Amino acid sequence: MSDAANSAPPAPNVDPTALQEIAPGVHVITDHRVPLVPNIGIILGTDAALVVDTGMGPANGQKVLDCAKRLAGDRPLILTLTHFHPEHGFGAQVFKGAARIHYNRTQRDELAAKGEGYLGMFKTFGPGVAAALEGTKLVEPDDVYEGASATIDLGGRTVELRTWGLAHTAGDQVVWLPQERILFTGDLAEERIFPIFPWFPPNDADIDGARWAQVLGELIAWNPAIVVPGHGDLGGAEILKAVRDYMVDLGRRVAAERKSGKDADTVVASLGPKIRAEHPDWAAPEWIDFAIRYYSTLS
Ligand SMILES: [Zn+2]
């Protein structure tokens, strides 16, 4: 892989030709490892189809909607999100009226509270991101579920939505196909990409690393056959273990350094390069420092 630091980032465009059928009727538009493109699910039942995440901005959302309509034919569409972050959910507007939009309560509230702020922040991430977000409007869901879980019957296929409270975001949600043992994780797990710690105080400091690691432990215990991470290549439970182990190890090492009297800046300077060197094949090393700064607040 080329050194991303030496070239402009590719535009965050969903590529519908990257469609894979990972099990009969379970499709993923894979991210091609393009930054700020998520893995997107299109899950078919006999009576309805469920779309998981939209890509960033209305043009990407439209590509996903067109792809879903092509696969689903006459079946009604449902849209759900793994979490509110822009590259996962800020294409939802084109689904309004074309699909039932279905979120958990916390995710809906978090989008309402932080969505406009994230839109402004992401527009500063360079011309490619700003162009993708052009014309983005945040929309309300049609249906909201309370509590930790909801079940959707697509006809011959059951899909479970599960949420745990604050982890990567306040309203993270996984999508689980219990019959096929397929798990869509959103950014609770990425594959060979440093975990995104959205630690942007004072605007957003809503992360719980301990619960995040605990949730990953629970997901490992589900023994998924296929894990579709928020970003990166598809695989199995080893994806979840790698993220969980990274987080637990980093949390411990930051705590140890802090105990020896170092401030957060010093820990970033001393530990950051080591962490980078230990994962030479992981992308997005910029997230290491965010993680260290988050863990530094705990000790
Ligand atoms: Zn995210």
py3Dmol code that shows the C-alpha trace and the ligand (Angstrom):
import py3Dmol

protein = """\
ATOM      1  CA  MET A   1       0.000   0.000   0.000  1.00  0.00           C
ATOM      2  CA  SER A   2       1.344   3.464  -0.864  1.00  0.00           C
ATOM      3  CA  ASP A   3       2.115   5.956   1.853  1.00  0.00           C
ATOM      4  CA  ALA A   4      -1.089   7.966   2.181  1.00  0.00           C
ATOM      5  CA  ALA A   5       0.831  10.912   3.618  1.00  0.00           C
ATOM      6  CA  ASN A   6       2.536  11.460   0.260  1.00  0.00           C
ATOM      7  CA  SER A   7      -0.588  11.830  -1.832  1.00  0.00           C
ATOM      8  CA  ALA A   8      -3.925  13.607  -1.662  1.00  0.00           C
ATOM      9  CA  PRO A   9      -6.611  11.375  -0.150  1.00  0.00           C
ATOM     10  CA  PRO A  10      -9.005   9.825  -2.665  1.00  0.00           C
ATOM     11  CA  ALA A  11     -12.480  11.345  -2.753  1.00  0.00           C
ATOM     12  CA  PRO A  12     -14.804   9.554  -0.306  1.00  0.00           C
ATOM     13  CA  ASN A  13     -16.964   8.082  -3.029  1.00  0.00           C
ATOM     14  CA  VAL A  14     -19.016   4.911  -2.644  1.00  0.00           C
ATOM     15  CA  ASP A  15     -18.362   2.588  -5.588  1.00  0.00           C
ATOM     16  CA  PRO A  16     -21.454   0.433  -6.251  1.00  0.00           C
ATOM     17  CA  THR A  17     -19.381  -1.840  -8.509  1.00  0.00           C
ATOM     18  CA  ALA A  18     -17.628  -2.985  -5.315  1.00  0.00           C
ATOM     19  CA  LEU A  19     -20.739  -5.015  -4.510  1.00  0.00           C
ATOM     20  CA  GLN A  20     -20.228  -8.495  -3.052  1.00  0.00           C
ATOM     21  CA  GLU A  21     -22.853 -11.077  -2.139  1.00  0.00           C
ATOM     22  CA  ILE A  22     -21.390 -12.509   1.071  1.00  0.00           C
ATOM     23  CA  ALA A  23     -24.278 -14.941   1.660  1.00  0.00           C
ATOM     24  CA  PRO A  24     -27.452 -15.538  -0.380  1.00  0.00           C
ATOM     25  CA  GLY A  25     -29.299 -12.209  -0.327  1.00  0.00           C
ATOM     26  CA  VAL A  26     -26.730 -10.475   1.875  1.00  0.00           C
ATOM     27  CA  HIS A  27     -24.809  -7.855  -0.074  1.00  0.00           C
ATOM     28  CA  VAL A  28     -22.016  -5.494   0.900  1.00  0.00           C
ATOM     29  CA  ILE A  29     -20.785  -2.491  -1.057  1.00  0.00           C
ATOM     30  CA  THR A  30     -17.213  -2.781   0.120  1.00  0.00           C
ATOM     31  CA  ASP A  31     -15.189   0.299   0.915  1.00  0.00           C
ATOM     32  CA  HIS A  32     -12.098  -0.551  -1.180  1.00  0.00           C
ATOM     33  CA  ARG A  33     -10.240   0.752   1.908  1.00  0.00           C
ATOM     34  CA  VAL A  34     -11.003   4.311   0.786  1.00  0.00           C
ATOM     35  CA  PRO A  35     -10.937   6.649   3.806  1.00  0.00           C
ATOM     36  CA  LEU A  36     -14.364   7.946   4.821  1.00  0.00           C
ATOM     37  CA  VAL A  37     -16.175   5.316   2.783  1.00  0.00           C
ATOM     38  CA  PRO A  38     -17.894   2.713   4.973  1.00  0.00           C
ATOM     39  CA  ASN A  39     -18.812  -0.869   4.202  1.00  0.00           C
ATOM     40  CA  ILE A  40     -22.522  -0.714   3.359  1.00  0.00           C
ATOM     41  CA  GLY A  41     -24.987  -3.575   3.765  1.00  0.00           C
ATOM     42  CA  ILE A  42     -28.039  -4.414   1.661  1.00  0.00           C
ATOM     43  CA  ILE A  43     -29.898  -7.350   3.207  1.00  0.00           C
ATOM     44  CA  LEU A  44     -32.811  -8.940   1.384  1.00  0.00           C
ATOM     45  CA  GLY A  45     -35.752 -10.832   2.779  1.00  0.00           C
ATOM     46  CA  THR A  46     -38.792 -12.069   0.887  1.00  0.00           C
ATOM     47  CA  ASP A  47     -40.900  -9.112   2.094  1.00  0.00           C
ATOM     48  CA  ALA A  48     -38.469  -6.229   2.587  1.00  0.00           C
ATOM     49  CA  ALA A  49     -34.838  -5.169   2.314  1.00  0.00           C
ATOM     50  CA  LEU A  50     -32.645  -3.488   4.898  1.00  0.00           C
ATOM     51  CA  VAL A  51     -29.894  -1.005   4.040  1.00  0.00           C
ATOM     52  CA  VAL A  52     -27.125  -0.525   6.620  1.00  0.00           C
ATOM     53  CA  ASP A  53     -25.423   2.901   6.306  1.00  0.00           C
ATOM     54  CA  THR A  54     -25.537   5.362   3.412  1.00  0.00           C
ATOM     55  CA  GLY A  55     -22.086   6.759   2.699  1.00  0.00           C
ATOM     56  CA  MET A  56     -21.360  10.451   3.059  1.00  0.00           C
ATOM     57  CA  GLY A  57     -23.585  13.068   1.441  1.00  0.00           C
ATOM     58  CA  PRO A  58     -26.560  12.924  -0.930  1.00  0.00           C
ATOM     59  CA  ALA A  59     -24.694  11.748  -4.050  1.00  0.00           C
ATOM     60  CA  ASN A  60     -23.265   8.739  -2.239  1.00  0.00           C
ATOM     61  CA  GLY A  61     -26.631   8.107  -0.596  1.00  0.00           C
ATOM     62  CA  GLN A  62     -28.282   8.142  -4.022  1.00  0.00           C
ATOM     63  CA  LYS A  63     -25.829   5.544  -5.337  1.00  0.00           C
ATOM     64  CA  VAL A  64     -26.631   3.306  -2.382  1.00  0.00           C
ATOM     65  CA  LEU A  65     -30.369   3.827  -2.799  1.00  0.00           C
ATOM     66  CA  ASP A  66     -30.175   3.012  -6.520  1.00  0.00           C
ATOM     67  CA  CYS A  67     -28.192  -0.121  -5.774  1.00  0.00           C
ATOM     68  CA  ALA A  68     -30.649  -1.174  -3.060  1.00  0.00           C
ATOM     69  CA  LYS A  69     -33.636  -0.610  -5.371  1.00  0.00           C
ATOM     70  CA  ARG A  70     -32.001  -2.659  -8.082  1.00  0.00           C
ATOM     71  CA  LEU A  71     -31.412  -5.556  -5.685  1.00  0.00           C
ATOM     72  CA  ALA A  72     -34.733  -5.260  -3.842  1.00  0.00           C
ATOM     73  CA  GLY A  73     -37.042  -4.795  -6.816  1.00  0.00           C
ATOM     74  CA  ASP A  74     -40.569  -4.243  -5.501  1.00  0.00           C
ATOM     75  CA  ARG A  75     -39.704  -4.954  -1.888  1.00  0.00           C
ATOM     76  CA  PRO A  76     -40.038  -1.984   0.480  1.00  0.00           C
ATOM     77  CA  LEU A  77     -36.796  -0.629   1.870  1.00  0.00           C
ATOM     78  CA  ILE A  78     -35.746   0.044   5.439  1.00  0.00           C
ATOM     79  CA  LEU A  79     -32.655   2.099   6.292  1.00  0.00           C
ATOM     80  CA  THR A  80     -30.732   1.824   9.529  1.00  0.00           C
ATOM     81  CA  LEU A  81     -27.345   3.218  10.594  1.00  0.00           C
ATOM     82  CA  THR A  82     -24.511   1.802  12.629  1.00  0.00           C
ATOM     83  CA  HIS A  83     -24.031   5.267  14.160  1.00  0.00           C
ATOM     84  CA  PHE A  84     -24.590   8.918  13.327  1.00  0.00           C
ATOM     85  CA  HIS A  85     -21.104   9.781  11.982  1.00  0.00           C
ATOM     86  CA  PRO A  86     -21.152  11.586   8.613  1.00  0.00           C
ATOM     87  CA  GLU A  87     -19.632   8.869   6.418  1.00  0.00           C
ATOM     88  CA  HIS A  88     -22.119   6.347   7.800  1.00  0.00           C
ATOM     89  CA  GLY A  89     -25.336   8.341   7.908  1.00  0.00           C
ATOM     90  CA  PHE A  90     -25.151  11.664   6.112  1.00  0.00           C
ATOM     91  CA  GLY A  91     -26.701  10.314   2.930  1.00  0.00           C
ATOM     92  CA  ALA A  92     -29.991   9.468   4.637  1.00  0.00           C
ATOM     93  CA  GLN A  93     -31.904  12.379   3.112  1.00  0.00           C
ATOM     94  CA  VAL A  94     -32.332  10.606  -0.241  1.00  0.00           C
ATOM     95  CA  PHE A  95     -33.956   7.670   1.566  1.00  0.00           C
ATOM     96  CA  LYS A  96     -36.616   9.914   3.090  1.00  0.00           C
ATOM     97  CA  GLY A  97     -39.880   8.802   1.488  1.00  0.00           C
ATOM     98  CA  ALA A  98     -38.122   5.981  -0.396  1.00  0.00           C
ATOM     99  CA  ALA A  99     -37.464   3.859   2.716  1.00  0.00           C
ATOM    100  CA  ARG A 100     -38.558   3.655   6.347  1.00  0.00           C
ATOM    101  CA  ILE A 101     -35.661   5.134   8.334  1.00  0.00           C
ATOM    102  CA  HIS A 102     -35.162   3.230  11.577  1.00  0.00           C
ATOM    103  CA  TYR A 103     -32.743   4.288  14.388  1.00  0.00           C
ATOM    104  CA  ASN A 104     -32.373   3.665  18.066  1.00  0.00           C
ATOM    105  CA  ARG A 105     -33.443   6.512  20.340  1.00  0.00           C
ATOM    106  CA  THR A 106     -29.946   7.474  21.471  1.00  0.00           C
ATOM    107  CA  GLN A 107     -28.630   7.542  17.933  1.00  0.00           C
ATOM    108  CA  ARG A 108     -31.493   9.758  16.862  1.00  0.00           C
ATOM    109  CA  ASP A 109     -30.888  12.121  19.797  1.00  0.00           C
ATOM    110  CA  GLU A 110     -27.147  12.188  19.177  1.00  0.00           C
ATOM    111  CA  LEU A 111     -27.675  13.043  15.505  1.00  0.00           C
ATOM    112  CA  ALA A 112     -30.021  15.857  16.504  1.00  0.00           C
ATOM    113  CA  ALA A 113     -27.532  17.215  19.048  1.00  0.00           C
ATOM    114  CA  LYS A 114     -24.279  16.872  17.112  1.00  0.00           C
ATOM    115  CA  GLY A 115     -25.139  16.452  13.423  1.00  0.00           C
ATOM    116  CA  GLU A 116     -24.760  20.077  12.330  1.00  0.00           C
ATOM    117  CA  GLY A 117     -21.500  20.394  14.265  1.00  0.00           C
ATOM    118  CA  TYR A 118     -20.060  17.325  12.572  1.00  0.00           C
ATOM    119  CA  LEU A 119     -21.207  18.599   9.190  1.00  0.00           C
ATOM    120  CA  GLY A 120     -19.262  21.819   9.761  1.00  0.00           C
ATOM    121  CA  MET A 121     -16.210  19.980  11.084  1.00  0.00           C
ATOM    122  CA  PHE A 122     -16.074  17.472   8.207  1.00  0.00           C
ATOM    123  CA  LYS A 123     -16.364  20.243   5.621  1.00  0.00           C
ATOM    124  CA  THR A 124     -12.942  21.408   6.828  1.00  0.00           C
ATOM    125  CA  PHE A 125     -11.420  17.994   5.983  1.00  0.00           C
ATOM    126  CA  GLY A 126     -10.451  19.039   2.447  1.00  0.00           C
ATOM    127  CA  PRO A 127     -12.140  19.625  -0.910  1.00  0.00           C
ATOM    128  CA  GLY A 128     -13.051  15.986  -1.565  1.00  0.00           C
ATOM    129  CA  VAL A 129     -14.970  15.659   1.699  1.00  0.00           C
ATOM    130  CA  ALA A 130     -16.546  19.108   1.338  1.00  0.00           C
ATOM    131  CA  ALA A 131     -17.732  18.201  -2.174  1.00  0.00           C
ATOM    132  CA  ALA A 132     -19.246  14.931  -0.962  1.00  0.00           C
ATOM    133  CA  LEU A 133     -21.119  16.785   1.782  1.00  0.00           C
ATOM    134  CA  GLU A 134     -22.433  19.499  -0.561  1.00  0.00           C
ATOM    135  CA  GLY A 135     -26.210  19.766  -0.152  1.00  0.00           C
ATOM    136  CA  THR A 136     -26.358  17.504   2.902  1.00  0.00           C
ATOM    137  CA  LYS A 137     -29.487  17.896   4.990  1.00  0.00           C
ATOM    138  CA  LEU A 138     -30.012  16.018   8.206  1.00  0.00           C
ATOM    139  CA  VAL A 139     -33.305  14.160   8.395  1.00  0.00           C
ATOM    140  CA  GLU A 140     -35.302  12.594  11.189  1.00  0.00           C
ATOM    141  CA  PRO A 141     -35.947   8.853  11.253  1.00  0.00           C
ATOM    142  CA  ASP A 142     -39.457   7.527  10.625  1.00  0.00           C
ATOM    143  CA  ASP A 143     -39.222   4.912  13.372  1.00  0.00           C
ATOM    144  CA  VAL A 144     -37.287   4.911  16.632  1.00  0.00           C
ATOM    145  CA  TYR A 145     -36.892   1.992  19.002  1.00  0.00           C
ATOM    146  CA  GLU A 146     -36.345   2.290  22.716  1.00  0.00           C
ATOM    147  CA  GLY A 147     -33.992   0.179  24.761  1.00  0.00           C
ATOM    148  CA  ALA A 148     -31.206  -2.175  23.784  1.00  0.00           C
ATOM    149  CA  SER A 149     -32.586  -4.086  20.834  1.00  0.00           C
ATOM    150  CA  ALA A 150     -35.079  -4.412  18.023  1.00  0.00           C
ATOM    151  CA  THR A 151     -35.865  -7.253  15.677  1.00  0.00           C
ATOM    152  CA  ILE A 152     -36.766  -6.731  12.046  1.00  0.00           C
ATOM    153  CA  ASP A 153     -38.461  -9.536  10.135  1.00  0.00           C
ATOM    154  CA  LEU A 154     -37.575  -9.087   6.457  1.00  0.00           C
ATOM    155  CA  GLY A 155     -39.513 -12.220   5.492  1.00  0.00           C
ATOM    156  CA  GLY A 156     -37.619 -15.491   5.850  1.00  0.00           C
ATOM    157  CA  ARG A 157     -34.781 -13.598   7.454  1.00  0.00           C
ATOM    158  CA  THR A 158     -34.557 -12.062  10.893  1.00  0.00           C
ATOM    159  CA  VAL A 159     -32.257  -9.158  11.614  1.00  0.00           C
ATOM    160  CA  GLU A 160     -31.403  -7.994  15.109  1.00  0.00           C
ATOM    161  CA  LEU A 161     -30.370  -4.445  15.938  1.00  0.00           C
ATOM    162  CA  ARG A 162     -28.434  -4.098  19.194  1.00  0.00           C
ATOM    163  CA  THR A 163     -27.127  -1.088  21.082  1.00  0.00           C
ATOM    164  CA  TRP A 164     -25.263  -0.752  24.361  1.00  0.00           C
ATOM    165  CA  GLY A 165     -24.935   2.927  25.135  1.00  0.00           C
ATOM    166  CA  LEU A 166     -21.797   4.998  25.018  1.00  0.00           C
ATOM    167  CA  ALA A 167     -18.798   3.331  23.341  1.00  0.00           C
ATOM    168  CA  HIS A 168     -17.446   4.664  19.981  1.00  0.00           C
ATOM    169  CA  THR A 169     -20.470   6.990  20.039  1.00  0.00           C
ATOM    170  CA  ALA A 170     -23.490   7.216  22.314  1.00  0.00           C
ATOM    171  CA  GLY A 171     -25.792   5.401  19.898  1.00  0.00           C
ATOM    172  CA  ASP A 172     -23.652   2.685  18.284  1.00  0.00           C
ATOM    173  CA  GLN A 173     -25.667  -0.134  16.814  1.00  0.00           C
ATOM    174  CA  VAL A 174     -24.632  -3.451  15.370  1.00  0.00           C
ATOM    175  CA  VAL A 175     -26.709  -5.364  12.846  1.00  0.00           C
ATOM    176  CA  TRP A 176     -26.747  -9.112  13.447  1.00  0.00           C
ATOM    177  CA  LEU A 177     -28.092 -11.874  11.254  1.00  0.00           C
ATOM    178  CA  PRO A 178     -28.422 -14.741  13.725  1.00  0.00           C
ATOM    179  CA  GLN A 179     -29.144 -17.454  11.168  1.00  0.00           C
ATOM    180  CA  GLU A 180     -26.152 -16.630   8.994  1.00  0.00           C
ATOM    181  CA  ARG A 181     -24.017 -15.366  11.926  1.00  0.00           C
ATOM    182  CA  ILE A 182     -23.139 -12.222  10.002  1.00  0.00           C
ATOM    183  CA  LEU A 183     -22.278  -9.105  12.011  1.00  0.00           C
ATOM    184  CA  PHE A 184     -22.149  -5.501  10.802  1.00  0.00           C
ATOM    185  CA  THR A 185     -20.190  -3.598  13.435  1.00  0.00           C
ATOM    186  CA  GLY A 186     -19.967   0.001  12.267  1.00  0.00           C
ATOM    187  CA  ASP A 187     -16.910   1.707  13.736  1.00  0.00           C
ATOM    188  CA  LEU A 188     -16.891  -0.438  16.853  1.00  0.00           C
ATOM    189  CA  ALA A 189     -14.495  -2.462  14.719  1.00  0.00           C
ATOM    190  CA  GLU A 190     -12.351  -1.585  11.748  1.00  0.00           C
ATOM    191  CA  GLU A 191      -9.954  -3.920  10.042  1.00  0.00           C
ATOM    192  CA  ARG A 192      -6.231  -3.011   9.936  1.00  0.00           C
ATOM    193  CA  ILE A 193      -7.163   0.591  10.621  1.00  0.00           C
ATOM    194  CA  PHE A 194      -6.365   2.300  13.913  1.00  0.00           C
ATOM    195  CA  PRO A 195      -9.648   2.567  15.824  1.00  0.00           C
ATOM    196  CA  ILE A 196     -11.318   5.932  15.418  1.00  0.00           C
ATOM    197  CA  PHE A 197     -11.474   7.682  18.768  1.00  0.00           C
ATOM    198  CA  PRO A 198     -13.709  10.678  18.043  1.00  0.00           C
ATOM    199  CA  TRP A 199     -12.165  12.617  20.933  1.00  0.00           C
ATOM    200  CA  PHE A 200     -12.914  16.223  20.035  1.00  0.00           C
ATOM    201  CA  PRO A 201     -13.317  18.025  23.344  1.00  0.00           C
ATOM    202  CA  PRO A 202     -15.037  20.294  24.100  1.00  0.00           C
ATOM    203  CA  ASN A 203     -17.386  19.655  21.169  1.00  0.00           C
ATOM    204  CA  ASP A 204     -17.573  15.887  21.456  1.00  0.00           C
ATOM    205  CA  ALA A 205     -15.982  13.889  24.249  1.00  0.00           C
ATOM    206  CA  ASP A 206     -18.523  11.076  24.252  1.00  0.00           C
ATOM    207  CA  ILE A 207     -16.417   7.913  24.214  1.00  0.00           C
ATOM    208  CA  ASP A 208     -16.349   5.063  26.694  1.00  0.00           C
ATOM    209  CA  GLY A 209     -13.308   2.927  25.937  1.00  0.00           C
ATOM    210  CA  ALA A 210     -14.047   0.426  28.700  1.00  0.00           C
ATOM    211  CA  ARG A 211     -17.560  -0.267  27.474  1.00  0.00           C
ATOM    212  CA  TRP A 212     -16.339  -0.326  23.890  1.00  0.00           C
ATOM    213  CA  ALA A 213     -13.864  -3.087  24.746  1.00  0.00           C
ATOM    214  CA  GLN A 214     -16.558  -4.886  26.750  1.00  0.00           C
ATOM    215  CA  VAL A 215     -18.974  -4.735  23.810  1.00  0.00           C
ATOM    216  CA  LEU A 216     -16.285  -6.211  21.542  1.00  0.00           C
ATOM    217  CA  GLY A 217     -15.874  -9.032  24.060  1.00  0.00           C
ATOM    218  CA  GLU A 218     -19.583  -9.733  23.881  1.00  0.00           C
ATOM    219  CA  LEU A 219     -19.553  -9.664  20.084  1.00  0.00           C
ATOM    220  CA  ILE A 220     -16.616 -12.118  20.047  1.00  0.00           C
ATOM    221  CA  ALA A 221     -18.726 -14.430  22.220  1.00  0.00           C
ATOM    222  CA  TRP A 222     -21.464 -14.364  19.577  1.00  0.00           C
ATOM    223  CA  ASN A 223     -18.959 -16.232  17.417  1.00  0.00           C
ATOM    224  CA  PRO A 224     -19.754 -14.470  14.144  1.00  0.00           C
ATOM    225  CA  ALA A 225     -18.923 -16.319  10.935  1.00  0.00           C
ATOM    226  CA  ILE A 226     -18.503 -13.092   8.978  1.00  0.00           C
ATOM    227  CA  VAL A 227     -17.658  -9.701  10.426  1.00  0.00           C
ATOM    228  CA  VAL A 228     -18.368  -6.669   8.240  1.00  0.00           C
ATOM    229  CA  PRO A 229     -16.309  -3.940   9.890  1.00  0.00           C
ATOM    230  CA  GLY A 230     -17.151  -0.240   9.607  1.00  0.00           C
ATOM    231  CA  HIS A 231     -14.096   0.172   7.399  1.00  0.00           C
ATOM    232  CA  GLY A 232     -11.606  -2.308   5.984  1.00  0.00           C
ATOM    233  CA  ASP A 233     -11.733  -5.867   4.715  1.00  0.00           C
ATOM    234  CA  LEU A 234     -14.326  -8.425   5.771  1.00  0.00           C
ATOM    235  CA  GLY A 235     -13.209 -11.313   7.959  1.00  0.00           C
ATOM    236  CA  GLY A 236     -14.142 -13.163  11.117  1.00  0.00           C
ATOM    237  CA  ALA A 237     -13.993 -12.647  14.866  1.00  0.00           C
ATOM    238  CA  GLU A 238     -10.241 -11.997  14.662  1.00  0.00           C
ATOM    239  CA  ILE A 239     -11.131  -8.454  13.538  1.00  0.00           C
ATOM    240  CA  LEU A 240     -12.972  -7.883  16.815  1.00  0.00           C
ATOM    241  CA  LYS A 241     -10.168  -9.390  18.878  1.00  0.00           C
ATOM    242  CA  ALA A 242      -7.530  -7.215  17.239  1.00  0.00           C
ATOM    243  CA  VAL A 243      -9.451  -4.043  18.049  1.00  0.00           C
ATOM    244  CA  ARG A 244     -10.298  -5.139  21.591  1.00  0.00           C
ATOM    245  CA  ASP A 245      -6.687  -6.132  22.325  1.00  0.00           C
ATOM    246  CA  TYR A 246      -5.357  -2.872  20.895  1.00  0.00           C
ATOM    247  CA  MET A 247      -7.680  -0.845  23.095  1.00  0.00           C
ATOM    248  CA  VAL A 248      -7.039  -2.770  26.307  1.00  0.00           C
ATOM    249  CA  ASP A 249      -3.263  -2.707  25.759  1.00  0.00           C
ATOM    250  CA  LEU A 250      -3.189   1.002  24.900  1.00  0.00           C
ATOM    251  CA  GLY A 251      -5.336   1.908  27.886  1.00  0.00           C
ATOM    252  CA  ARG A 252      -2.971   0.058  30.220  1.00  0.00           C
ATOM    253  CA  ARG A 253       0.167   1.576  28.719  1.00  0.00           C
ATOM    254  CA  VAL A 254      -1.206   5.116  28.846  1.00  0.00           C
ATOM    255  CA  ALA A 255      -2.190   4.589  32.490  1.00  0.00           C
ATOM    256  CA  ALA A 256       1.330   3.343  33.293  1.00  0.00           C
ATOM    257  CA  GLU A 257       2.969   6.343  31.627  1.00  0.00           C
ATOM    258  CA  ARG A 258       0.627   8.752  33.360  1.00  0.00           C
ATOM    259  CA  LYS A 259       1.449   7.112  36.679  1.00  0.00           C
ATOM    260  CA  SER A 260       5.082   7.974  36.141  1.00  0.00           C
ATOM    261  CA  GLY A 261       4.072  11.644  36.037  1.00  0.00           C
ATOM    262  CA  LYS A 262       3.952  12.350  32.296  1.00  0.00           C
ATOM    263  CA  ASP A 263       1.343  14.728  30.888  1.00  0.00           C
ATOM    264  CA  ALA A 264      -0.761  13.800  27.862  1.00  0.00           C
ATOM    265  CA  ASP A 265       1.503  15.592  25.361  1.00  0.00           C
ATOM    266  CA  THR A 266       4.526  13.703  26.653  1.00  0.00           C
ATOM    267  CA  VAL A 267       2.709  10.382  26.468  1.00  0.00           C
ATOM    268  CA  VAL A 268       1.647  11.125  22.880  1.00  0.00           C
ATOM    269  CA  ALA A 269       5.272  11.914  21.982  1.00  0.00           C
ATOM    270  CA  SER A 270       6.748   8.851  23.685  1.00  0.00           C
ATOM    271  CA  LEU A 271       4.094   6.192  23.101  1.00  0.00           C
ATOM    272  CA  GLY A 272       2.598   7.287  19.745  1.00  0.00           C
ATOM    273  CA  PRO A 273       5.552   6.277  17.543  1.00  0.00           C
ATOM    274  CA  LYS A 274       5.880   2.919  19.339  1.00  0.00           C
ATOM    275  CA  ILE A 275       2.217   2.102  18.754  1.00  0.00           C
ATOM    276  CA  ARG A 276       2.579   3.073  15.111  1.00  0.00           C
ATOM    277  CA  ALA A 277       5.627   0.841  14.703  1.00  0.00           C
ATOM    278  CA  GLU A 278       3.850  -2.133  16.283  1.00  0.00           C
ATOM    279  CA  HIS A 279       1.133  -2.045  13.597  1.00  0.00           C
ATOM    280  CA  PRO A 280       3.011  -1.319  10.378  1.00  0.00           C
ATOM    281  CA  ASP A 281       0.153  -2.551   8.174  1.00  0.00           C
ATOM    282  CA  TRP A 282      -2.606  -0.527   9.872  1.00  0.00           C
ATOM    283  CA  ALA A 283      -3.948   2.622   8.191  1.00  0.00           C
ATOM    284  CA  ALA A 284      -5.037   5.956   9.658  1.00  0.00           C
ATOM    285  CA  PRO A 285      -2.298   6.373  12.305  1.00  0.00           C
ATOM    286  CA  GLU A 286      -3.610   9.871  13.028  1.00  0.00           C
ATOM    287  CA  TRP A 287      -6.121   8.212  15.360  1.00  0.00           C
ATOM    288  CA  ILE A 288      -3.416   6.948  17.705  1.00  0.00           C
ATOM    289  CA  ASP A 289      -2.929  10.358  19.306  1.00  0.00           C
ATOM    290  CA  PHE A 290      -6.674  10.841  19.782  1.00  0.00           C
ATOM    291  CA  ALA A 291      -6.811   7.502  21.580  1.00  0.00           C
ATOM    292  CA  ILE A 292      -3.844   8.338  23.793  1.00  0.00           C
ATOM    293  CA  ARG A 293      -5.378  11.695  24.716  1.00  0.00           C
ATOM    294  CA  TYR A 294      -8.677  10.009  25.529  1.00  0.00           C
ATOM    295  CA  TYR A 295      -7.022   7.391  27.773  1.00  0.00           C
ATOM    296  CA  SER A 296      -4.896  10.130  29.378  1.00  0.00           C
ATOM    297  CA  THR A 297      -8.051  11.678  30.817  1.00  0.00           C
ATOM    298  CA  LEU A 298      -8.817   8.483  32.733  1.00  0.00           C
ATOM    299  CA  SER A 299      -5.650   8.387  34.799  1.00  0.00           C
TER     300      SER A 299
END
"""
ligand_1 = """\
1
ZN
Zn -17.543 6.477 13.435
"""
view = py3Dmol.view(width=600, height=400)
view.addModel(protein, "pdb")
view.setStyle({"model": 0}, {"cartoon": {"style": "trace"}})
view.addModel(ligand_1, "xyz")
view.setStyle({"model": 1}, {"stick": {}})
view.zoomTo()
view.show()
